[in-house]
Amino acid sequence: MRIPFRELVLATSNAGKARELAGLLARTGLTLRTLADFPGVVPVDESGATLVENARRKAAGYATQLCSWVLADDTGLEVDALGGAPGVRSARFAGPSASMDDNRSLLLRRLSEHREPWSAQFICRLALADPTGTIVAESEGRCPGCIRREPKGEQGFGYDVLFEVDGAGRRLAELSAEETAEWGHRGRAVRVLVDTLSNLRP
């Protein structure tokens, strides 16, 4: 696979997300780094109104700071009974400093007012920026499913323990890395993006 760069910064400090993305990108042969490798980096504002906007902001903002190729994602959980919430606010659903336990608890409290099944989908938006901050590639991956009351599984992170994947019959947090790559939203988004990388010009 011909790619016009050899090192890529993943715009995340989340160890779980970095591990998943690294596995998905392994076949590219790229040297991968994360924001944890740059202690002095200034956080990029993520207050965009959409997942697309936030992914672009992060990719461009960190690329210009680090003078590197940067891949950023923004992922949201959309629950039909809640009108698409938490959506772009998934990571801070219960407040800007809330833990994921807080977010999951609030989600289940809100859903308790609605009849099951609670259909939902994960959406992942990826944006790739060159060292000038120009967005040169984007992709999207979706994973349909539903929210369950009882958490299960020890893989993944965030809402994965509550999210049952359509067709799999198990929580996202119960799937192996290989299954997550096949069924999950990030896996689908990365496959689309990787298919475009060899067409990029230096």
N, C-alpha and C positions, 0 to 999 in steps of 0.2 A: 504494500500500500504506500503510495507516494503522498506525503504530507509536507507542506512547505515550512514546517517548523519542527523542532525536536523536543522542546520543553513546553509544558502547559501548566498554568496555575489554575487550580480549582478554587473558585471564589467562595470558600466556606471554611469555617473553623469547627464545624460540626463533624466529629470523628466518624459517626455513623454514616452520614451522607458522603463524606470523603472516601470512606472504605467502599461504599457501594459504587460510587462513580469510578474509583480506581479499578475495581473489578470489571466494570462494564467497558472501560477503555483499554484494558490490558492488551487486546489484540492489536492496538495501534502501535505499540512499542514506544510510545512517548514517555519521556521522563516527567513525572507528575509531582507537583508541589501544591501546598495549600496555604491559606492565609496564616496558619500557625507557624509557617517558616519565615514570616516577615513580621516580627514583633512590633515594629514601628509603623505599620500600615494604618492609615486613617479609615475608620469604618465609613462605608458609603451609605447614604440615606436610602432607606427602603420603604418610603412612605408613598410609593406609587399607587395609583388607583387600580392597577391590573397586574397580573403575574407577568405579562409581557413587558410592561414598563419597568418593573423591578428587576427582571433578569437583564434587561438592556442597561439599566443604570449601574448595576453591579459589575457587569462585564466591562463596560466602558470606563467606569470610575477606577477600578482596580488596575486595568490595563495601562492607563495613563500614569498612575502612581508608580507602578512597578516596571514600566517599559517592557511588558511581557505580553505574550498571548494569554488570554484569560477566558475560561469557560465558567459562566454563572448560570445557576438555575433558580427559579422561584417556583415553589410547589404549593398547591392549595387543595384542601378537601372541600368539595361542594356537596352539601346534603340537601336533597330536594325538599324535604319537609321544612327546612329552615330558609327556603328561598335562595339556596346557593351558598349560604354561610357555612362555615367561617370563611371560605374562599381565600382571598388575598391576605386576610388577617389570621390565617390558621395558626401561625406560630405565636401569636399574641392575642388569641381569642379572649382569654380571661384577663387581659391587661398587659401592658408593656413589659412588666417584670414577672409575669406569671410563669410557673413551671408547666411542663407538659401534663403532669398530674392535674393541675388546676384546669388546663384546657380541656382535658378529657372529661373531667367531672362536670364542667359547665356544659359541654356538648350533650352529655347524657341527661342532665337536668332539663335542658331545653327540649330535648327529644321526648322526654317523659310526657309531655303535653300532646304528643302526636301518636297516632296509631302506627304500629309496625306493619309491614317491613319498612325500614328507613333506608331507602335507596340513596346511593351516593356515588361519587367518583373522585378519584385523585387526578389532578392535572399537573403535569410538569412542563414548564417552558424553559428551554435552554437558549442561551445567547453566547456566541463566541466573538470576542473582540481581538483585533490585532494590537500591537504595541502603541499605535496612535490613538486607540480608543474607538476605532471604527468597527461597527458591528458587521461582520462578514458572513455569518451563518446563524440560522435559528432553526429550532424544531420544537415539536410538541408531542407529548405522549399522554395518553389517557388510560386509566384503569377503572372500569366500572365495578361496582359491588354494592354492599350495604353495611350499615353500622349495626353491630350486635352489642347487647348489654354487658356481657361478661368478657373481660380481657383474656386473650389466650396467646401463647407464643412468647419466645424469648429472642427472636431475631428482629431486625428493623428498629424503628424508633418512632416517636411521635404518636400518631393515631393508629399505627399499624396493628396494635394488639386488639383494636375494636373493629377493624375493617376487614370484612369477609369478601374475598375476590370472586367475582362471577366466574363460574366454570371450574374453579378450583375447590370450592366448598370449604375453604380454610381461611383463617386470618392471614393477612399479609405477613405478620410476625411469625407465622408457623412455616412459611415457605423457606426452602433452602436458597442459597445464593443463586444457584442455577435457575431455580423456578422463579425467583424474584426478577432475574434478568429477563426471563421469557414473558412473565405475566405483568410485571410492574410498570408503572408510568415512566419511571426514569429509564428503565431498560428500553422501552419503546422509543422514548425521545432520543436516547443516545444512538440507537441503531439508525434512525433517520439522519442524525447529524453526521455520524461517522461515514455514511454513504456519500456525503457531500464533500468531505475533507480532501479527498484526492483530486477534486476538481478545482481547489483553490490554487491561486498563483502566488508565488513569493512576493 
